[in-house]
Amino acid sequence: MRLTKVVAKTAGMIDGTQVRITAEKGRIVLEAVEPGITLASMLASFDPVRHGGEVMTFTPIGEEVV
């Protein structure tokens, strides 16, 4: 959906803002919505101390490099 700069700025929207469109008698309403979980938001919440590292819960069975 394209909006003029003035309308978008007044509504606090920027390029790429996700919107919900609803139709009511005599009007069309655009509302900004918060995006769902994104890769960027998941990476921003990643804590290497808490989530980092690998753990082998078994002993090697063959020629695995550990």
HTML snippet that shows the backbone in 3Dmol.js (N, CA, C, O; Angstrom):
<script src="https://3Dmol.org/build/3Dmol-min.js"></script>
<div id="view" style="width:600px;height:400px;position:relative"></div>
<script>
const pdb = `
ATOM      1  N   MET A   1       0.853  -1.150   0.000  1.00  0.00           N
ATOM      2  CA  MET A   1       0.000   0.000   0.000  1.00  0.00           C
ATOM      3  C   MET A   1       0.906   1.222   0.000  1.00  0.00           C
ATOM      4  O   MET A   1       1.886   1.273   0.744  1.00  0.00           O
ATOM      5  N   ARG A   2       0.590   2.187  -0.815  1.00  0.00           N
ATOM      6  CA  ARG A   2       1.371   3.424  -0.871  1.00  0.00           C
ATOM      7  C   ARG A   2       0.601   4.545  -0.196  1.00  0.00           C
ATOM      8  O   ARG A   2      -0.596   4.734  -0.412  1.00  0.00           O
ATOM      9  N   LEU A   3       1.332   5.281   0.629  1.00  0.00           N
ATOM     10  CA  LEU A   3       0.776   6.451   1.291  1.00  0.00           C
ATOM     11  C   LEU A   3       1.689   7.629   0.994  1.00  0.00           C
ATOM     12  O   LEU A   3       2.870   7.441   0.704  1.00  0.00           O
ATOM     13  N   THR A   4       1.161   8.823   1.061  1.00  0.00           N
ATOM     14  CA  THR A   4       2.025   9.991   0.894  1.00  0.00           C
ATOM     15  C   THR A   4       2.922  10.094   2.126  1.00  0.00           C
ATOM     16  O   THR A   4       2.593   9.551   3.181  1.00  0.00           O
ATOM     17  N   LYS A   5       4.050  10.786   1.995  1.00  0.00           N
ATOM     18  CA  LYS A   5       4.980  10.944   3.114  1.00  0.00           C
ATOM     19  C   LYS A   5       4.303  11.596   4.303  1.00  0.00           C
ATOM     20  O   LYS A   5       4.502  11.185   5.446  1.00  0.00           O
ATOM     21  N   VAL A   6       3.502  12.616   4.026  1.00  0.00           N
ATOM     22  CA  VAL A   6       2.841  13.344   5.113  1.00  0.00           C
ATOM     23  C   VAL A   6       1.896  12.426   5.884  1.00  0.00           C
ATOM     24  O   VAL A   6       1.890  12.435   7.115  1.00  0.00           O
ATOM     25  N   VAL A   7       1.102  11.637   5.169  1.00  0.00           N
ATOM     26  CA  VAL A   7       0.158  10.728   5.833  1.00  0.00           C
ATOM     27  C   VAL A   7       0.919   9.671   6.626  1.00  0.00           C
ATOM     28  O   VAL A   7       0.588   9.405   7.782  1.00  0.00           O
ATOM     29  N   ALA A   8       1.940   9.066   6.013  1.00  0.00           N
ATOM     30  CA  ALA A   8       2.715   8.029   6.700  1.00  0.00           C
ATOM     31  C   ALA A   8       3.407   8.587   7.941  1.00  0.00           C
ATOM     32  O   ALA A   8       3.392   7.955   8.997  1.00  0.00           O
ATOM     33  N   LYS A   9       4.011   9.761   7.820  1.00  0.00           N
ATOM     34  CA  LYS A   9       4.715  10.370   8.951  1.00  0.00           C
ATOM     35  C   LYS A   9       3.750  10.705  10.077  1.00  0.00           C
ATOM     36  O   LYS A   9       4.054  10.472  11.247  1.00  0.00           O
ATOM     37  N   THR A  10       2.592  11.248   9.731  1.00  0.00           N
ATOM     38  CA  THR A  10       1.579  11.584  10.733  1.00  0.00           C
ATOM     39  C   THR A  10       1.117  10.336  11.491  1.00  0.00           C
ATOM     40  O   THR A  10       0.858  10.387  12.693  1.00  0.00           O
ATOM     41  N   ALA A  11       1.019   9.213  10.764  1.00  0.00           N
ATOM     42  CA  ALA A  11       0.582   7.959  11.389  1.00  0.00           C
ATOM     43  C   ALA A  11       1.726   7.233  12.086  1.00  0.00           C
ATOM     44  O   ALA A  11       1.502   6.228  12.760  1.00  0.00           O
ATOM     45  N   GLY A  12       2.949   7.732  11.931  1.00  0.00           N
ATOM     46  CA  GLY A  12       4.098   7.088  12.564  1.00  0.00           C
ATOM     47  C   GLY A  12       4.532   5.829  11.847  1.00  0.00           C
ATOM     48  O   GLY A  12       5.088   4.923  12.468  1.00  0.00           O
ATOM     49  N   MET A  13       4.286   5.757  10.549  1.00  0.00           N
ATOM     50  CA  MET A  13       4.641   4.574   9.773  1.00  0.00           C
ATOM     51  C   MET A  13       5.842   4.867   8.887  1.00  0.00           C
ATOM     52  O   MET A  13       6.034   5.990   8.422  1.00  0.00           O
ATOM     53  N   ILE A  14       6.646   3.833   8.665  1.00  0.00           N
ATOM     54  CA  ILE A  14       7.784   3.929   7.764  1.00  0.00           C
ATOM     55  C   ILE A  14       7.658   2.820   6.724  1.00  0.00           C
ATOM     56  O   ILE A  14       6.784   1.958   6.813  1.00  0.00           O
ATOM     57  N   ASP A  15       8.549   2.861   5.740  1.00  0.00           N
ATOM     58  CA  ASP A  15       8.538   1.843   4.701  1.00  0.00           C
ATOM     59  C   ASP A  15       8.677   0.467   5.334  1.00  0.00           C
ATOM     60  O   ASP A  15       9.592   0.243   6.127  1.00  0.00           O
ATOM     61  N   GLY A  16       7.794  -0.447   5.001  1.00  0.00           N
ATOM     62  CA  GLY A  16       7.854  -1.802   5.523  1.00  0.00           C
ATOM     63  C   GLY A  16       7.019  -2.047   6.766  1.00  0.00           C
ATOM     64  O   GLY A  16       6.967  -3.177   7.250  1.00  0.00           O
ATOM     65  N   THR A  17       6.363  -1.025   7.296  1.00  0.00           N
ATOM     66  CA  THR A  17       5.509  -1.206   8.468  1.00  0.00           C
ATOM     67  C   THR A  17       4.379  -2.171   8.122  1.00  0.00           C
ATOM     68  O   THR A  17       3.697  -1.998   7.112  1.00  0.00           O
ATOM     69  N   GLN A  18       4.184  -3.182   8.957  1.00  0.00           N
ATOM     70  CA  GLN A  18       3.082  -4.111   8.730  1.00  0.00           C
ATOM     71  C   GLN A  18       1.791  -3.469   9.201  1.00  0.00           C
ATOM     72  O   GLN A  18       1.751  -2.822  10.248  1.00  0.00           O
ATOM     73  N   VAL A  19       0.726  -3.655   8.413  1.00  0.00           N
ATOM     74  CA  VAL A  19      -0.557  -3.044   8.753  1.00  0.00           C
ATOM     75  C   VAL A  19      -1.682  -4.062   8.707  1.00  0.00           C
ATOM     76  O   VAL A  19      -1.597  -5.083   8.024  1.00  0.00           O
ATOM     77  N   ARG A  20      -2.724  -3.763   9.440  1.00  0.00           N
ATOM     78  CA  ARG A  20      -3.971  -4.521   9.384  1.00  0.00           C
ATOM     79  C   ARG A  20      -4.978  -3.619   8.683  1.00  0.00           C
ATOM     80  O   ARG A  20      -5.130  -2.455   9.054  1.00  0.00           O
ATOM     81  N   ILE A  21      -5.659  -4.138   7.686  1.00  0.00           N
ATOM     82  CA  ILE A  21      -6.646  -3.359   6.949  1.00  0.00           C
ATOM     83  C   ILE A  21      -8.021  -3.903   7.290  1.00  0.00           C
ATOM     84  O   ILE A  21      -8.283  -5.096   7.140  1.00  0.00           O
ATOM     85  N   THR A  22      -8.901  -3.015   7.751  1.00  0.00           N
ATOM     86  CA  THR A  22     -10.283  -3.412   8.005  1.00  0.00           C
ATOM     87  C   THR A  22     -11.216  -2.444   7.289  1.00  0.00           C
ATOM     88  O   THR A  22     -10.909  -1.263   7.125  1.00  0.00           O
ATOM     89  N   ALA A  23     -12.343  -2.965   6.875  1.00  0.00           N
ATOM     90  CA  ALA A  23     -13.344  -2.142   6.195  1.00  0.00           C
ATOM     91  C   ALA A  23     -14.556  -1.996   7.101  1.00  0.00           C
ATOM     92  O   ALA A  23     -15.068  -2.976   7.643  1.00  0.00           O
ATOM     93  N   GLU A  24     -14.995  -0.780   7.252  1.00  0.00           N
ATOM     94  CA  GLU A  24     -16.201  -0.476   8.014  1.00  0.00           C
ATOM     95  C   GLU A  24     -17.101   0.343   7.106  1.00  0.00           C
ATOM     96  O   GLU A  24     -16.647   0.873   6.092  1.00  0.00           O
ATOM     97  N   LYS A  25     -18.336   0.444   7.453  1.00  0.00           N
ATOM     98  CA  LYS A  25     -19.267   1.186   6.607  1.00  0.00           C
ATOM     99  C   LYS A  25     -18.757   2.605   6.395  1.00  0.00           C
ATOM    100  O   LYS A  25     -18.629   3.382   7.341  1.00  0.00           O
ATOM    101  N   GLY A  26     -18.469   2.928   5.149  1.00  0.00           N
ATOM    102  CA  GLY A  26     -18.038   4.268   4.788  1.00  0.00           C
ATOM    103  C   GLY A  26     -16.572   4.589   5.035  1.00  0.00           C
ATOM    104  O   GLY A  26     -16.160   5.733   4.843  1.00  0.00           O
ATOM    105  N   ARG A  27     -15.755   3.596   5.463  1.00  0.00           N
ATOM    106  CA  ARG A  27     -14.350   3.891   5.693  1.00  0.00           C
ATOM    107  C   ARG A  27     -13.480   2.645   5.626  1.00  0.00           C
ATOM    108  O   ARG A  27     -13.950   1.525   5.823  1.00  0.00           O
ATOM    109  N   ILE A  28     -12.226   2.862   5.348  1.00  0.00           N
ATOM    110  CA  ILE A  28     -11.214   1.809   5.351  1.00  0.00           C
ATOM    111  C   ILE A  28     -10.183   2.216   6.391  1.00  0.00           C
ATOM    112  O   ILE A  28      -9.714   3.355   6.391  1.00  0.00           O
ATOM    113  N   VAL A  29      -9.828   1.294   7.276  1.00  0.00           N
ATOM    114  CA  VAL A  29      -8.927   1.605   8.381  1.00  0.00           C
ATOM    115  C   VAL A  29      -7.624   0.818   8.232  1.00  0.00           C
ATOM    116  O   VAL A  29      -7.637  -0.399   8.049  1.00  0.00           O
ATOM    117  N   LEU A  30      -6.496   1.537   8.313  1.00  0.00           N
ATOM    118  CA  LEU A  30      -5.168   0.918   8.329  1.00  0.00           C
ATOM    119  C   LEU A  30      -4.606   1.094   9.724  1.00  0.00           C
ATOM    120  O   LEU A  30      -4.563   2.212  10.239  1.00  0.00           O
ATOM    121  N   GLU A  31      -4.176   0.006  10.344  1.00  0.00           N
ATOM    122  CA  GLU A  31      -3.580   0.080  11.672  1.00  0.00           C
ATOM    123  C   GLU A  31      -2.215  -0.598  11.641  1.00  0.00           C
ATOM    124  O   GLU A  31      -2.086  -1.698  11.105  1.00  0.00           O
ATOM    125  N   ALA A  32      -1.217   0.029  12.194  1.00  0.00           N
ATOM    126  CA  ALA A  32       0.092  -0.593  12.300  1.00  0.00           C
ATOM    127  C   ALA A  32       0.003  -1.741  13.299  1.00  0.00           C
ATOM    128  O   ALA A  32      -0.639  -1.620  14.342  1.00  0.00           O
ATOM    129  N   VAL A  33       0.644  -2.837  12.975  1.00  0.00           N
ATOM    130  CA  VAL A  33       0.672  -3.986  13.882  1.00  0.00           C
ATOM    131  C   VAL A  33       2.119  -4.348  14.156  1.00  0.00           C
ATOM    132  O   VAL A  33       2.996  -4.142  13.318  1.00  0.00           O
ATOM    133  N   GLU A  34       2.353  -4.882  15.328  1.00  0.00           N
ATOM    134  CA  GLU A  34       3.691  -5.341  15.675  1.00  0.00           C
ATOM    135  C   GLU A  34       3.959  -6.616  14.896  1.00  0.00           C
ATOM    136  O   GLU A  34       3.112  -7.509  14.852  1.00  0.00           O
ATOM    137  N   PRO A  35       5.129  -6.706  14.282  1.00  0.00           N
ATOM    138  CA  PRO A  35       5.448  -7.936  13.555  1.00  0.00           C
ATOM    139  C   PRO A  35       5.589  -9.096  14.523  1.00  0.00           C
ATOM    140  O   PRO A  35       5.894  -8.901  15.699  1.00  0.00           O
ATOM    141  N   GLY A  36       5.366 -10.295  14.027  1.00  0.00           N
ATOM    142  CA  GLY A  36       5.543 -11.488  14.845  1.00  0.00           C
ATOM    143  C   GLY A  36       7.022 -11.731  15.100  1.00  0.00           C
ATOM    144  O   GLY A  36       7.848 -10.840  14.906  1.00  0.00           O
ATOM    145  N   ILE A  37       7.343 -12.908  15.524  1.00  0.00           N
ATOM    146  CA  ILE A  37       8.730 -13.245  15.797  1.00  0.00           C
ATOM    147  C   ILE A  37       9.495 -13.266  14.476  1.00  0.00           C
ATOM    148  O   ILE A  37       9.084 -13.916  13.515  1.00  0.00           O
ATOM    149  N   THR A  38      10.605 -12.550  14.448  1.00  0.00           N
ATOM    150  CA  THR A  38      11.441 -12.496  13.257  1.00  0.00           C
ATOM    151  C   THR A  38      12.821 -13.034  13.596  1.00  0.00           C
ATOM    152  O   THR A  38      13.177 -13.158  14.768  1.00  0.00           O
ATOM    153  N   LEU A  39      13.590 -13.349  12.575  1.00  0.00           N
ATOM    154  CA  LEU A  39      14.952 -13.800  12.798  1.00  0.00           C
ATOM    155  C   LEU A  39      15.742 -12.732  13.550  1.00  0.00           C
ATOM    156  O   LEU A  39      16.511 -13.044  14.460  1.00  0.00           O
ATOM    157  N   ALA A  40      15.550 -11.484  13.168  1.00  0.00           N
ATOM    158  CA  ALA A  40      16.264 -10.394  13.824  1.00  0.00           C
ATOM    159  C   ALA A  40      15.926 -10.328  15.317  1.00  0.00           C
ATOM    160  O   ALA A  40      16.816 -10.121  16.141  1.00  0.00           O
ATOM    161  N   SER A  41      14.652 -10.502  15.670  1.00  0.00           N
ATOM    162  CA  SER A  41      14.278 -10.444  17.090  1.00  0.00           C
ATOM    163  C   SER A  41      14.814 -11.646  17.856  1.00  0.00           C
ATOM    164  O   SER A  41      15.183 -11.523  19.024  1.00  0.00           O
ATOM    165  N   MET A  42      14.859 -12.817  17.203  1.00  0.00           N
ATOM    166  CA  MET A  42      15.427 -13.989  17.869  1.00  0.00           C
ATOM    167  C   MET A  42      16.927 -13.808  18.095  1.00  0.00           C
ATOM    168  O   MET A  42      17.437 -14.126  19.170  1.00  0.00           O
ATOM    169  N   LEU A  43      17.635 -13.297  17.083  1.00  0.00           N
ATOM    170  CA  LEU A  43      19.071 -13.085  17.240  1.00  0.00           C
ATOM    171  C   LEU A  43      19.375 -12.019  18.285  1.00  0.00           C
ATOM    172  O   LEU A  43      20.373 -12.116  18.999  1.00  0.00           O
ATOM    173  N   ALA A  44      18.521 -11.003  18.379  1.00  0.00           N
ATOM    174  CA  ALA A  44      18.726  -9.947  19.370  1.00  0.00           C
ATOM    175  C   ALA A  44      18.597 -10.490  20.792  1.00  0.00           C
ATOM    176  O   ALA A  44      19.241  -9.978  21.707  1.00  0.00           O
ATOM    177  N   SER A  45      17.772 -11.520  20.989  1.00  0.00           N
ATOM    178  CA  SER A  45      17.582 -12.072  22.330  1.00  0.00           C
ATOM    179  C   SER A  45      18.539 -13.221  22.647  1.00  0.00           C
ATOM    180  O   SER A  45      18.479 -13.788  23.738  1.00  0.00           O
ATOM    181  N   PHE A  46      19.417 -13.570  21.708  1.00  0.00           N
ATOM    182  CA  PHE A  46      20.363 -14.673  21.915  1.00  0.00           C
ATOM    183  C   PHE A  46      21.442 -14.278  22.918  1.00  0.00           C
ATOM    184  O   PHE A  46      22.084 -13.239  22.763  1.00  0.00           O
ATOM    185  N   ASP A  47      21.640 -15.090  23.929  1.00  0.00           N
ATOM    186  CA  ASP A  47      22.678 -14.877  24.942  1.00  0.00           C
ATOM    187  C   ASP A  47      23.669 -16.031  24.831  1.00  0.00           C
ATOM    188  O   ASP A  47      23.347 -17.155  25.215  1.00  0.00           O
ATOM    189  N   PRO A  48      24.886 -15.770  24.305  1.00  0.00           N
ATOM    190  CA  PRO A  48      25.848 -16.852  24.108  1.00  0.00           C
ATOM    191  C   PRO A  48      26.226 -17.588  25.396  1.00  0.00           C
ATOM    192  O   PRO A  48      26.536 -18.779  25.358  1.00  0.00           O
ATOM    193  N   VAL A  49      26.201 -16.902  26.517  1.00  0.00           N
ATOM    194  CA  VAL A  49      26.528 -17.568  27.788  1.00  0.00           C
ATOM    195  C   VAL A  49      25.434 -18.565  28.149  1.00  0.00           C
ATOM    196  O   VAL A  49      25.714 -19.683  28.581  1.00  0.00           O
ATOM    197  N   ARG A  50      24.199 -18.150  27.970  1.00  0.00           N
ATOM    198  CA  ARG A  50      23.072 -19.005  28.347  1.00  0.00           C
ATOM    199  C   ARG A  50      22.772 -20.065  27.287  1.00  0.00           C
ATOM    200  O   ARG A  50      22.470 -21.208  27.628  1.00  0.00           O
ATOM    201  N   HIS A  51      22.854 -19.698  26.007  1.00  0.00           N
ATOM    202  CA  HIS A  51      22.440 -20.596  24.941  1.00  0.00           C
ATOM    203  C   HIS A  51      23.601 -21.225  24.173  1.00  0.00           C
ATOM    204  O   HIS A  51      23.386 -22.134  23.371  1.00  0.00           O
ATOM    205  N   GLY A  52      24.805 -20.764  24.401  1.00  0.00           N
ATOM    206  CA  GLY A  52      25.934 -21.190  23.577  1.00  0.00           C
ATOM    207  C   GLY A  52      26.486 -22.555  23.932  1.00  0.00           C
ATOM    208  O   GLY A  52      26.162 -23.137  24.968  1.00  0.00           O
ATOM    209  N   GLY A  53      27.336 -23.051  23.036  1.00  0.00           N
ATOM    210  CA  GLY A  53      28.034 -24.307  23.269  1.00  0.00           C
ATOM    211  C   GLY A  53      27.218 -25.522  22.872  1.00  0.00           C
ATOM    212  O   GLY A  53      26.006 -25.457  22.667  1.00  0.00           O
ATOM    213  N   GLU A  54      27.924 -26.619  22.774  1.00  0.00           N
ATOM    214  CA  GLU A  54      27.282 -27.893  22.467  1.00  0.00           C
ATOM    215  C   GLU A  54      27.623 -28.870  23.571  1.00  0.00           C
ATOM    216  O   GLU A  54      28.670 -28.765  24.210  1.00  0.00           O
ATOM    217  N   VAL A  55      26.751 -29.799  23.785  1.00  0.00           N
ATOM    218  CA  VAL A  55      26.980 -30.816  24.794  1.00  0.00           C
ATOM    219  C   VAL A  55      26.704 -32.163  24.156  1.00  0.00           C
ATOM    220  O   VAL A  55      25.632 -32.387  23.595  1.00  0.00           O
ATOM    221  N   MET A  56      27.681 -33.061  24.244  1.00  0.00           N
ATOM    222  CA  MET A  56      27.445 -34.425  23.783  1.00  0.00           C
ATOM    223  C   MET A  56      27.018 -35.214  25.007  1.00  0.00           C
ATOM    224  O   MET A  56      27.757 -35.304  25.987  1.00  0.00           O
ATOM    225  N   THR A  57      25.847 -35.775  24.949  1.00  0.00           N
ATOM    226  CA  THR A  57      25.337 -36.519  26.098  1.00  0.00           C
ATOM    227  C   THR A  57      25.672 -37.994  26.008  1.00  0.00           C
ATOM    228  O   THR A  57      25.180 -38.795  26.804  1.00  0.00           O
ATOM    229  N   PHE A  58      26.504 -38.358  25.047  1.00  0.00           N
ATOM    230  CA  PHE A  58      26.890 -39.755  24.890  1.00  0.00           C
ATOM    231  C   PHE A  58      28.377 -39.816  24.550  1.00  0.00           C
ATOM    232  O   PHE A  58      28.981 -38.825  24.139  1.00  0.00           O
ATOM    233  N   THR A  59      28.928 -40.965  24.728  1.00  0.00           N
ATOM    234  CA  THR A  59      30.335 -41.123  24.353  1.00  0.00           C
ATOM    235  C   THR A  59      30.433 -41.437  22.870  1.00  0.00           C
ATOM    236  O   THR A  59      29.523 -42.046  22.307  1.00  0.00           O
ATOM    237  N   PRO A  60      31.528 -41.028  22.225  1.00  0.00           N
ATOM    238  CA  PRO A  60      31.685 -41.303  20.801  1.00  0.00           C
ATOM    239  C   PRO A  60      31.619 -42.813  20.517  1.00  0.00           C
ATOM    240  O   PRO A  60      32.096 -43.636  21.299  1.00  0.00           O
ATOM    241  N   ILE A  61      31.011 -43.141  19.375  1.00  0.00           N
ATOM    242  CA  ILE A  61      30.854 -44.557  19.005  1.00  0.00           C
ATOM    243  C   ILE A  61      31.557 -44.779  17.685  1.00  0.00           C
ATOM    244  O   ILE A  61      30.823 -45.080  16.744  1.00  0.00           O
ATOM    245  N   GLY A  62      32.718 -44.692  17.480  1.00  0.00           N
ATOM    246  CA  GLY A  62      33.311 -44.872  16.166  1.00  0.00           C
ATOM    247  C   GLY A  62      34.422 -43.860  15.973  1.00  0.00           C
ATOM    248  O   GLY A  62      35.253 -43.656  16.858  1.00  0.00           O
ATOM    249  N   GLU A  63      34.432 -43.228  14.811  1.00  0.00           N
ATOM    250  CA  GLU A  63      35.536 -42.351  14.483  1.00  0.00           C
ATOM    251  C   GLU A  63      35.136 -40.875  14.470  1.00  0.00           C
ATOM    252  O   GLU A  63      35.703 -40.090  13.709  1.00  0.00           O
ATOM    253  N   GLU A  64      34.162 -40.486  15.306  1.00  0.00           N
ATOM    254  CA  GLU A  64      33.770 -39.086  15.373  1.00  0.00           C
ATOM    255  C   GLU A  64      34.944 -38.258  15.897  1.00  0.00           C
ATOM    256  O   GLU A  64      35.723 -38.714  16.733  1.00  0.00           O
ATOM    257  N   VAL A  65      35.047 -37.046  15.390  1.00  0.00           N
ATOM    258  CA  VAL A  65      36.050 -36.121  15.889  1.00  0.00           C
ATOM    259  C   VAL A  65      35.412 -35.272  16.960  1.00  0.00           C
ATOM    260  O   VAL A  65      34.425 -34.584  16.699  1.00  0.00           O
ATOM    261  N   VAL A  66      35.952 -35.308  18.156  1.00  0.00           N
ATOM    262  CA  VAL A  66      35.357 -34.574  19.260  1.00  0.00           C
ATOM    263  C   VAL A  66      36.205 -33.396  19.609  1.00  0.00           C
ATOM    264  O   VAL A  66      35.870 -32.643  20.524  1.00  0.00           O
TER     265      VAL A  66
END
`;
const viewer = $3Dmol.createViewer("view");
viewer.addModel(pdb, "pdb");
viewer.setStyle({}, {cartoon: {color: "spectrum"}});
viewer.zoomTo();
viewer.render();
</script>
